[in-house]
């Protein structure tokens, strides 16, 4: 028998330890900072916990409760092994998760980790229930597998030529990155200006929410970097979440470029160089789903990965 139950923060984090879907966005620290600690549920089968989920509701305009979060919809407790029995069990888990969640929620939004490639359980549940409508959409992210390269120079040899040219401009140039304390004022100014150049005005409550994430995230769970110009003025910034040896490129922005210098690409290259030196195995660039950002990020030679966005609604 399947049940939805609550677990403590410590038990939640322990259940994540061996999961193939563990990531920065589902840690209890991040959920607490983003005010989602009461949205997490464990799914048990015969009193043994088999999966975790963070519930995200959406309204009639498909606007979701979760902001600046992803990969939270379904976390299997056991690591992937692709055995026949595990494939069948995970289909069953998806079906029962839907059934139990819909007893308490009418409009659900699940974003799955890229490692969850089989979503037949959701499809079968949709097929068997006339009063339910399930929509699935493929989304894309890019992951740079840093451990595939011998060193940063080896990585640099594999990026797009214009990125190598950009890095050559750095040599002998005083513009460098530095980590800063969690004073988010400079970050928000640059971040806001980045979107204003695209005629996008970020709502004040979103900016306040981003400031909360940056200021309350611990240094073991994240890094805040700035690229400074020759006069030590910040011209680009990036906030990166950390989970074990994977980095998550969560927020970034830059001022208008000076001449032919790309502040944003310089910052990201220097950040990747630092991550490689510090033994990180990958960096998830978090989304390749809009034309400009997709083009920019793919020039850094990420592995394109598909993940699923699922909307479930009672008719």
Secondary structure, 3 states (H helix, E strand, C coil): CEEEECCCHHHHHHHHCCCCCCCHHHCHHHHHHCCCHHHEEEEEECCEEEEEEECCEECCCCCECCCCCCCCCCEECCCCCCCHHHHHHHHHHHHHHHHHHCCCCCEEEEECCCCCCCCHHHHHHHHHCCCEEEEEEEEEEEEECHHHCCCHHHHHCCCCHHHHHHHHCCCCCCCCEEECCCCCHHHHHHHHHHHHCCCCCCCHHHHHHHHHHHHHCCCCCEEEEEEECCCCCEEEEEEEEEECCEEEEEEEEECCCCCCCCHHHHHHHHHHHHHHHCCCCEEECCCCCCHHHHHHHHCCCCEEEEEEEEEEEEC
